[in-house]
Amino acid sequence: MRFVWQFLAVMAMYAITGNAVNAAKENDGLTLVLGFVAAALALLVYAWVVRRTEHRPARDVAREGAVSKTGWGLLIGVGMFSAVITNLFTSGYYEIHGLGSVPGALGLAGFMVGAAVTEEVVYRGVLFRIVEEHIGTYLALALTGLVFGLSHLLNEHATLWGAIAISIEAGFMLAAAYAATRSLWLTIGVHFGWNFAAAGIFSTEVSGNGSNQGLLDTTTSGPKLLTGGEFGPEGSVYSVGFGALLTLVFLVLAHRRGNIVRFGARRAAKANSAATLPR
């Protein structure tokens, strides 16, 4: 039942704030403000519902280390997408024509921070964390990563390959990052950094949601396998490759820190606990 209550609470907040931000998309200033409000509300609701249903504080959104972890996540997300764009640029498939729109970039920052925080709370904070307790880290990573990727099939220019690519480069990678750090701050930073770099800096499509006008005026053209086509660079094999590599890095880190949950570990812990009870 704690899963049900947590999922319903964060999804209700996701729906309300998401609709509010979408309704303001034509107003860059309002989108910026509403996006950060949506992010703050999502974190507050998550912390509240975890405390209510698990009778403990939500340690994965603790204030301690929040700034540094988010900052490192931002560097990873922006760096990862910049590496993809660098490959496209040097291959002649990405062109920069000049400066784009600063107000547009600010509006995209608000939109992307709202999306990043609410999606991380839903998919990593609730879904991955609780599923992992029952089936272990690796199976939970695969299952929730696929759910995350396939949810992008609802986007305007979605493709099956694009959804699979998102599963690998984002769903798997972000779950591995959460397993390694047991913190939503890092995954929020990575998620936001990636999305803002894609839309707010390099002005590309994000997950098939249409073109964006960020800081740069650009065009992308070339083989779909490399550029991602209408889905955007997230459908590029470069993105999949970098995401898969980071997934392995985070899983190695999680293993070294002893953060990997084995399948059946929860059941074994219950059995051991029952065996020690007095008869």
N, C-alpha and C positions, 0 to 999 in steps of 0.2 A: 504493500500500500504506500510505502514511502516513495517508491518510484512513481506511482500513479499521481500522488499529490505534488511531488516536485515537478514532474513533467507537465501536468496541467497548469501549475502556477507559472512556470517560465514560458510555456507556449502561449498562455493568455497574454502575458506581458509582451511577448514577441509579436503577436498579432496586433495588439493595440498600438504599440510604438512603431511597428513597421508600417502600418497604414498611415499613421500620422506623418512619418518621415516621407513616405511616398507621395502623400498629398501635397507636400511642400517642395517637391523636387524642382519646380520652376523658380523658386526663390532661394538663391544660394545662401544668403545670410540666415534665413529661417531654417534651412536644411542643416546648416552647421550647428545651430543652437539645439534643434530638436534631436539631432543625431547624438550629441553628447548627453542630452537629458535621457534619451532612450538607453544609452549605455549605462548610465548611473542607476537608472531604475532597474534594469535587468540584473545588475550586480546586487542591489539591495534586496530585490525579491528572492534571488537565489540564496543569499546569506540568511534571509529570514526563514525560508521554507526548509532549508537544511537544519537550522537550529530547532524549528518546530517539530520536524519529523524524525530527526536523528538525535536530538537532545545534546547537541555539541555545536561549537562554532564551525563555520565552513573554512577549514584551514587553507584550502586552495585559493581563497581570495583574501587571505590575511594581509593586513596593511604592511607588515614587516617585509621588506625587500621588494615591494610592489613596483616601485619606480625603476629599480635596476633590472628586474626581470622583464618588465615590459620594454625597457630600452634595448636590452639584448635581443628580445623578440623582434622589435622593429628593425634592428640592423640585419638580422637573419632574413626577414621577409623582404625588405627592400633589396638586400644584396642578392638574394636568390632570383628575384624577378629581373634585376639589372643584368645578371649573368645571362638570362634568357634573351633579353633585348640586345645585349652586346653580340651574341651569336647571330641574331637576325640582322643586326646592323652591318656587321662585317661581311655577311653573305649577300648584302644588297636587297634584303627583303623588308627592311624597315628604314623609312626616310624621315628626316626632321626638316621641316620647312621654315621653322621659326618659332616664336613664342606663341603660346595659346592664350588661356584666360586664367588670371589669378583668382578672381571671384569664383569661376567654375571649379578650380582646384579646391578652394575652401569649402564650397558646397559638397564636393565629392568626399572631402575629409570627414564632414559630418555624417554623410550617408554611410560611408565605409566603416566608421568607428561604431556606429549603431549596429550595423550588420555583423561586424566581427565579434563584438561583445555578446550580443544575443545568441549568435550561432555557436560560439564557444561554450556559453552557459548551457545551452540545450544539448549539444552533441558530445562535448567532452565532460562538462560538469555533471550532467545528469545521466545521459545515455551511456557513454563509455564507462564512467566510474562505477555505476551500479551493475551494469552487465559484466564488467570485468570481475567483480566479486564472485560471480557464479560460474563463469566459463573460462576465466583466466585472461591474461593480457593479450596473447597472440590471437585467440579466437575473437575476443572483443574488438581488437583493433581491426581485424578483417571484416567483421560483421558491421560495426558502426561506420567504418570507412566506406563500405559499399552503400550503406543507407545514405550517408552524407553525399556521396557522388551522384547517386541516382536521384536524389531530391532536386538536383540541378536540371533534370530533364524537363522541369516545368518552365524553364526560362525560354525566352523568345526564339533564339537561334540555337537551341539545344540539339545536340547529337548524342548518340549512344557512345561513340568514342570519347566525346568531350566529358560525359558523365564518368566513364571509366578512368579517364585521365585525372579528373578531380578526385576520384576515390584514392588513387595512388599518391599523387603529389600533395594532396591536402588532407584527405580523410585519414590515410595511414600515417602520414608524416606528423600531423597535429596530435593524433592519439599517442604516437611514440614520444613526442615532445612532452605531453602531459605525463606519461608513464615515467619518463626520465626525471622530471622535476616535481611532479605532484602539485603543480601550480597552474592556475588558469592565466596568470599574468603573462607568462612567456608565450603561451599559445595565442592569447589575444594580441600580443605584440606582433607575432609572426603573421597572423591572419590579417591584421590591419595593415601592416607594412607591405605585404604582398599585394593586397587589393588596392591600396592607395598608390603604390608605385605603378600598378597597371593602369589605373584610371586617372588619378590625380597628377601624376608626373608624366608618364609616357603616352597618355591619351589613347589607350587601346580598349578593345572590348573586354569585359569581365564576365566570364561564364555565359557568353551568348546573350547578354543583357543590352546590347546596342552599343554604339560608339560613344565615347566620352571626350569632352573637351577640357583637358587639364592644363598643366603648365606649358606643354609643348604642342605645337601644331604638327601632326605626323600622319603618315599613311603606312599601312602594312599590306604587302602583297607578295604572293609567291606560293609555293607548294603547301597544301593544307597540312601535310605531315609535319612541316617545319613551323608554319605560322599559326596553325590552328584554324585557319579560314574564318568564317563568320562567328565561330565560337570564341575566337580570340586566342592569344598566346598560351592560355591555360590548356589548350588542346594540342600544343606543340610537343614533340618528342623531347625537346630540350627541357621543358617544364617537368615532364614525367621522369626524365633521367635525374635531374637535380633533386626532385622530390623523393625519389626512391633512395638516392644516396643519403640524403638527410635522415630518412626513416631508419636506415641501417645505423647511422651514427647515433641517433637518439636511443635506439634499442640497445646498442652496446653500452651506452651510458647508463640506461635503466638497469641493465644486467649487472654492471659493476657496482651500482649503488644498492643492489638488492631490492629493486622496485618491481621486479617481474612477478606477477601473480600466476601461480600454476593452476592448471585446470583441476578442479576437485579440492583445492586447498581449503576453501571455506567449509566444505562438507567434512574434510578430515579434521579441521579445527573443532568443529561441533562435536564430532565423534570423540576426540581426545578429551574435550571438556566434559562430556557426559560420562566418560569412563572414570574420571577423577571424582565424580560426585559420590558422597557417602550413600551406602545402601542400608 
